[in-house]
Amino acid sequence: MIDDDTASGQEFWDARYLESERIWSGEPNAALVREVDGLAPGRALDLGCGEGGDSIWLARQGWLVTATDISQVALDRAARHAADAGVGDRVEWQRHDLGASFPAGLFELVSAHFLHSRGELPREEILRTAASAVAPGGVLLVVGHSGAPHWEQPGHGDVHLPGPEEVLAQLALADGRWEVLVCAEHERSQIGPDGKPGSRTDNTVKVRRLTV
């Protein structure tokens, strides 16, 4: 999450990724693996791809992936990881500040995982644009945090973390054009800043664009 009000989103995230050789685990998000199971591979769009864990996993499953992030440092690192995994030719890496630009085209899967920020991020607008990028018969998958973790002090930061019903309402999907497949919260394990194991509540919204 961006928490430096003086830096642009790209500046903050480039600096964040330069702090170490790897920020994230490199493994795909568990919700992605769970919700993509059974979908026929096609074109996928990974919004906020970071170091490429989700994109690389999708490519390994046969998807052709367009992966985007605000940080060029993250994208360059992700491209190296994809090449090392043997799927570099199945992923196109694009730098976008999603509040200002968005990848072109239609996709059978549009995935947005933990698209939260303490900086300026028009999340609702971005997710509605993401919905418009879903091809007929395709799926939009939005996974995010439902509220702050137990170790964070109440009132810390200014990020609103909506529950699944609120996320679904914010998408403003046209009646009769979409099927809601999942709209639910789930718990997952997470290590707190003190190094002790804990858990936090996340949510998943998965909707399919109808072909009619």
ABEGO torsion letter per residue (X at the ends): XBABAABBAAAAAAAAAAABABABAGBBBAAAAAAABGBBBBBBBBBGAEAGAAAAAAAAAGBBBBBBBABAAAAAAAAAAAAAAGAAAABBBBBBBAAABBBBEBBABBBBBGBBBABBBBAAAAAAAAAAABBBGBBBBBBBBBEBBAABBBGBEABBBBBAAAAAAAAGBBBGABBBABBBBBBBBBBBAAGBBBBBBBBBBBBBBBAX
